Amino acid sequence: MEQSHSRFYLPNLMRISDLDVRKIASKDISITAEDYLKKISELLEHILEALDSLNRIAEKRSDEGDMNRLFELRRDLEDVGCNVFTKRLDNVLCAIASARDIQKFAKDLAAFYKRVANVQNISKSLLGEEGPFDPAYADLLKKPLYGALAQLDKREADRKLQILAVDDTAFMLKSISSILGDIYKVYTLTKPDMVEMLLDHVVPELFLLDYKMPVMSGLELIPVIRSRSEHATTPIIFLTAMGTDEHFSNAISSGVCDYIIKPFKNEVLVKKISKHIVRKKTF
């Protein structure tokens, strides 16, 4: 059975601002990537235990066991490079933090737990048949963490630019992939409500969105995309049959950089994407 920690994908962990993976790699040159991921797994276990302890401390009904759990949590936070959380926890352990501060810390810690846990919960089918967990990645985990990060950096520099296409018609997505697949890494979704989950695992350099879809429209997807700091300015192109002046005006005013009306010519799609797409550092 595959160990749970091996399901973590290092580049996704490196995108989490509260984790300093590179600092740990430079601080402890003997730690392997696999051992680091084990520490992440241990941290998640202790976060769950500590959340109840934090609430009891805030309510002034804690015991010695609660404090011991927080000391374990502090060690784990330091071992994975969570310096901001470590400093905030020190205030709790030193009885400097108020009940309100402790409750805020518990809330932020719970959100951090969810963010990190999501890194390993993606289904391979959502990312395509290969997914991120290919055999080469499994071999990478055996390396020292600093060496694994260096190899990931090289892959990052050499990779294809990434596009996410969202359309409720599978045939259209297959056509887009066929047109663009030789040039770009194309991720496709027929369910717009799955975009947020996918964005925990990939960082597209451009979005192709249909205007009208079930559950969520292209316009409704824009705030979901823009809510992530890494996508504050990522180009969004609408690829749609909705071609009235009103549709065009609504899209442009919502931050769409271009608008392609179906049916379209292949060369038009390629040219417009080439015009707007920009390589970004994804971790």
C-alpha positions in Angstrom: 0.0 0.0 0.0 1.3 3.5 -0.9 2.3 5.5 2.2 0.2 8.6 2.6 3.2 10.9 2.9 4.4 9.9 -0.6 1.2 11.3 -2.0 2.4 14.9 -1.2 3.7 16.7 -4.2 6.7 18.9 -3.3 6.0 21.8 -5.8 2.5 22.1 -4.4 3.9 22.3 -0.8 6.4 24.9 -2.0 3.5 27.1 -3.2 2.2 27.4 0.4 3.5 30.7 1.8 3.6 29.5 5.4 6.0 26.7 4.5 9.7 27.3 3.9 10.8 24.1 2.2 14.0 25.6 0.8 15.1 26.8 4.3 14.8 23.3 5.7 16.8 21.9 2.7 19.6 24.3 3.3 19.5 23.9 7.0 19.6 20.1 7.1 21.5 18.7 4.1 21.1 15.1 5.4 17.3 15.1 5.3 15.8 13.3 2.3 12.7 14.5 0.4 10.8 11.5 1.7 11.8 12.2 5.3 10.6 15.8 4.9 7.2 14.6 3.7 7.0 12.3 6.7 7.4 15.3 8.9 4.6 17.0 7.0 2.3 14.0 7.7 3.3 14.1 11.4 2.5 17.8 11.5 -1.0 17.3 10.1 -1.7 14.6 12.8 -0.5 17.0 15.6 -2.5 19.9 14.2 -5.7 17.9 14.6 -4.8 17.1 18.1 -3.7 20.6 18.9 -6.8 22.4 17.7 -8.9 21.1 20.6 -6.1 21.9 23.0 -6.0 25.5 21.7 -9.7 25.9 22.2 -9.5 24.6 25.8 -6.6 26.9 26.6 -8.6 29.9 25.2 -11.4 28.8 27.5 -9.1 28.4 30.5 -9.9 24.7 31.0 -6.7 23.1 29.7 -4.5 20.5 31.4 -0.9 19.3 31.2 -1.7 17.1 28.2 -2.9 20.1 26.2 0.4 21.9 26.8 2.4 18.7 25.8 0.4 18.5 22.5 1.3 22.1 21.8 5.0 21.5 22.4 4.9 18.6 20.0 3.2 20.9 17.5 5.8 23.5 17.9 8.6 21.0 17.2 6.8 19.8 14.0 6.1 23.4 12.8 9.8 24.2 13.2 10.9 21.0 11.5 9.0 21.8 8.3 9.8 25.6 8.2 6.5 27.1 9.5 8.3 30.1 11.2 5.2 32.4 11.3 3.1 29.7 13.0 6.0 28.9 15.4 6.3 32.4 16.6 2.5 32.7 17.2 2.5 29.4 19.1 5.4 30.7 21.3 3.1 33.5 22.4 0.5 30.9 23.4 3.0 28.7 25.3 4.4 31.8 27.1 0.9 32.9 28.0 1.3 36.2 26.1 -1.5 35.6 23.7 -5.1 36.6 24.6 -8.1 34.2 24.2 -9.0 36.1 21.1 -5.5 35.7 19.7 -5.5 32.0 20.5 -8.9 31.5 18.7 -7.6 33.4 15.7 -4.5 31.2 15.7 -6.6 28.0 15.8 -8.7 29.3 12.9 -5.6 30.1 10.8 -4.0 26.7 11.7 -7.2 24.9 10.7 -7.1 26.7 7.3 -3.4 25.8 6.9 -4.2 22.1 7.7 -6.9 22.1 5.0 -4.5 23.7 2.5 -1.7 21.2 3.1 -4.0 18.2 3.3 -5.5 19.1 -0.1 -2.1 18.7 -1.7 -2.4 14.9 -1.4 -6.1 14.5 -2.1 -6.2 15.2 -5.8 -7.4 12.3 -8.0 -5.2 11.4 -10.9 -8.1 11.6 -13.3 -8.6 15.3 -12.5 -5.0 16.0 -13.7 -5.1 13.6 -16.6 -3.9 10.0 -16.8 -0.4 10.6 -15.6 -1.1 13.0 -12.7 1.8 14.5 -10.9 2.9 11.3 -9.2 4.9 9.6 -11.9 7.6 7.0 -11.4 10.3 9.7 -11.8 8.8 11.6 -8.9 8.8 8.5 -6.7 12.6 8.2 -7.3 13.1 11.8 -6.6 11.8 11.3 -3.0 14.8 9.2 -2.2 17.2 12.0 -2.9 18.4 14.6 -0.3 15.8 17.3 -0.1 18.2 20.0 -1.5 19.0 17.7 -4.5 15.3 17.0 -5.1 14.5 20.7 -5.1 17.3 21.4 -7.6 16.0 18.7 -9.9 12.4 20.1 -9.6 13.8 23.6 -10.4 15.3 22.2 -13.6 12.0 20.5 -14.6 10.3 23.8 -13.9 12.6 25.7 -16.3 12.1 23.1 -19.1 8.4 22.4 -18.8 5.7 23.4 -21.3 3.5 26.4 -20.3 0.2 25.4 -18.8 -3.3 26.1 -19.8 -6.6 25.3 -18.1 -9.6 25.0 -20.4 -13.1 24.8 -18.9 -16.1 23.9 -21.0 -19.1 21.7 -20.3 -18.7 20.1 -23.8 -16.2 17.2 -23.7 -15.9 17.3 -27.5 -14.8 21.0 -27.4 -12.2 20.2 -24.8 -10.8 17.3 -26.8 -10.6 19.7 -29.8 -8.7 22.3 -27.8 -6.3 19.7 -26.5 -5.7 18.5 -30.0 -4.9 22.0 -31.3 -2.7 23.1 -28.4 -1.3 19.8 -27.0 1.9 19.9 -28.9 2.8 23.4 -27.7 1.3 23.6 -24.2 0.4 21.4 -21.3 -3.4 21.5 -21.4 -5.6 20.7 -18.4 -9.3 20.3 -19.1 -12.4 20.3 -17.0 -16.1 19.9 -17.9 -17.2 20.8 -14.4 -16.4 24.5 -13.5 -17.0 23.8 -9.8 -13.9 21.6 -9.8 -11.6 24.5 -10.8 -10.8 25.5 -7.2 -9.7 22.0 -6.3 -7.5 21.8 -9.4 -5.9 25.1 -8.6 -4.5 23.6 -5.4 -2.4 21.4 -7.7 -1.5 23.2 -10.9 -0.7 26.8 -11.7 -2.0 27.6 -15.2 -0.4 30.4 -17.1 -3.6 31.0 -19.0 -7.3 30.1 -18.7 -9.7 29.3 -21.5 -13.3 29.6 -20.2 -16.7 29.0 -21.8 -19.2 31.8 -21.1 -22.3 29.8 -20.3 -22.0 26.5 -18.3 -24.1 24.6 -15.8 -23.5 25.2 -12.1 -21.1 28.1 -12.7 -20.7 30.5 -15.7 -17.4 31.7 -17.0 -18.1 35.1 -15.3 -18.7 33.4 -12.0 -15.4 31.6 -12.3 -13.4 34.8 -12.6 -13.6 35.7 -8.9 -12.6 32.2 -8.0 -9.5 32.4 -10.1 -8.6 36.0 -9.0 -9.0 35.2 -5.3 -5.7 33.4 -5.5 -2.7 35.7 -5.4 -0.8 33.8 -8.0 -3.7 34.4 -10.5 -4.3 38.1 -9.8 -3.1 38.9 -13.4 -3.2 35.5 -15.1 -4.7 35.9 -18.6 -8.3 34.7 -19.1 -9.7 34.2 -22.6 -13.4 33.4 -23.2 -14.0 30.8 -25.9 -17.7 30.9 -26.4 -20.7 30.9 -28.7 -22.2 33.8 -26.7 -21.2 36.6 -29.1 -23.4 39.6 -28.5 -22.1 43.1 -27.6 -23.5 42.7 -24.1 -21.7 39.4 -23.6 -18.4 40.9 -24.9 -18.8 44.0 -22.7 -19.5 41.9 -19.6 -16.5 39.7 -20.1 -14.0 42.5 -20.8 -15.3 44.6 -17.8 -14.8 41.4 -15.6 -11.1 41.3 -16.5 -11.1 39.0 -19.6 -8.2 39.8 -21.8 -9.6 38.4 -25.1 -12.7 36.9 -26.6 -13.0 34.1 -29.2 -16.3 33.2 -30.7 -17.1 29.6 -31.6 -16.7 28.2 -34.2 -13.2 29.5 -34.5 -10.2 28.9 -36.7 -7.3 26.9 -35.1 -4.8 29.6 -36.1 -6.8 32.3 -34.3 -6.8 30.3 -31.1 -3.1 29.6 -31.2 -2.2 33.3 -32.1 -4.3 34.8 -29.4 -2.9 32.5 -26.7 0.6 33.2 -27.9 -0.1 36.9 -27.6 -1.2 36.7 -23.9 0.4 33.8 -22.2 3.5 34.5 -20.0 5.7 32.0 -18.2 5.4 32.3 -14.5 7.3 30.8 -11.6 4.9 28.2 -10.2 6.8 27.5 -7.0 
